[in-house]
Amino acid sequence: MSLEDIRNVRIKKSELLKESGINPYPILSEIDHTIEETVEKFDDLLSKKKPITIGGRVMSLRPQGGLIFFNVYDGTAKFQGLIKKDIIKDESFDLFLNTVDIGDFVEISGSVFLTKRNEKTLEVIGWKMLSKSLRPLPEKWHGLQDVEERFRHRYLDILMNEEIKKRFILRSKIISEIRSFLEKSGYVEVETPMLQYLAGGASALPFKTHHNALDADIYLRIAPELCLKKLLIAGFPKVFEIGRNFRNEGIDVTHNPEFTMLEFYESFSSASKQMAFTEKLIKALVKKIPEEIVSTGGEKIEFSKKFNVVSYFDVLRRYALISNPENIGLDDLKLKAQQFGVKVDEGDTVAKILDNIFKKICRPKLIQPTFIVKYPAEYLPLAKRDEKDPKIVDAFQLIINGIELLKAFSELNDPIDQQERFKIQDKNKEAGDKEAQSSDEEFIEALEYGMPPAGGVGIGIDRLVMFLTNTKNIREVILFPTLKPKKETDKKEEI
């Protein structure tokens, strides 16, 4: 039977309810117990024979002559209901039998009892339709095996798969733990604009739109960094933000154009201090997650030990076999990239090609928690230069199980140096690097009023959740990931 045929049958059932004087989508509900509460208080409710009212989505229906067994689910738990023809009126029994389908939301009233099979059950003395469903639920994803369809119908994915729901509940708890950890450490949560005239704070291609009232082009932010550092100038010693960033980039197992970032900044701090603080944060989060979830299924990750620290160039030497990454020429590097199957676009700099080789060849080999330090200055134009070697910056990145979880650095607060670094980015952009950062004169002006030395950290929440839940695809930890629009020819559904 086609979906349209099923819809038409259910619409007729909805009309039958209306003809019987019943609104299939009423405003009010008289529910007084969640199903979870009913399960927890079952013995007390059983002894007192106290009538209760619960409600939820019908997940199964088993008519047996004058009996109808069914299960309802309200998001907290499932519970069995039983309607007996000799207990309620014939017309009420028949209406339930003829109009209720799996997927409908109903309210049921009665007293709890145990069946002969010791099944906790509610003997129904009255029922009410709360919401008539017009489409059938998938049968444990029978006919919806396509992963893309799971993401496109995420609400059904969660409804039919308890493990998916648990993962997103765990994601929420992880974010709550992060927030609590930072607040206990003296950080203040703030909110900064997502619409910006200049998309700064990271190297990425932004989404561009136009604001009609202001008659101005505007961008969805790629990072909140510059605004957060202005708050350090304003006198907030510790700030953090958890929010959405948007980058007009490709989609793969670790990238989604819309993603959640945590950024936190501390005045009078540095990359080394933030490295120690970040290690404490990650270890605190891991302690909150069951060990079997974090397990990669391969090499055991050691969190009891101090995290490894290794330089960026040493990693390239070890895994990419580039003997002189500090001084390699552009042509030689392009040849290396070709050997590794790493794409090189017109205008790509040495720093960018090295980073792409690092991501493809080196990063997957870093399983144990590893801080990567000593990046080339060109790679991070907002980071402070190393005082002993100005060609590199005082920065670090944390990689666990081949996933980049965060970037951090001692924040550049020298306005003259920052302006020069922006000029280099402008030249890179003119040469064809679409992801190069733009000069931000307002930020330079703010720096000229004086910004304290500071350490800043950016953590990709989605990737962190991927790691903490042992998930291999970023779309599995985002409730509604970005998907390619469905063609009209693909919208015809058969079940």
Buried (B, 14 or more C-beta within 10 A) or exposed (E): EEBEEBBEBBEEBBEBBEEEEBBBEEEEBEBEBBBBBBBBBBEEBBEEEEBBBBBBBBBEBEEEEEBBBBBBBBEBBBBBBBBEBEBBEEEBBEBBEEBBBBBBBBBBBBBBBEEEEEEBBBBBBBBBBBBBBBBBBBEEBEEBEEEEBBBBBBEBBBBBBEEBBEBBEBBEBBBEBBBEBBEEBEBBEBEBEEEBBBBBBBBBBBBEEEEEEEEEEBBBBBBBBBBBBBBBBEEBBBBBBBBEBBBBBEBEEBBBBBBBBBBBBBBEBBBBEBBEBBBEBBEEBBEEBEEEEBEBEEEEBEBEEEBEEBBBBEBBBEBBEBEEBBEBEEEEBBEBBEEEEBEBEEBBBBBBBBBBBBBBBBBEEBBBBBBBBBBBBBBBBBBBBBEEEEEBBBBBBBBBBBBBBBBBBBBBBEBEBBBEBBEBBBEBBEEEBBBBBBBBEEBBEBBEEEBBBBBBBBBBBBBBBBBBBBBEBBBBBBEEBBBEEEEEEEEEEEB
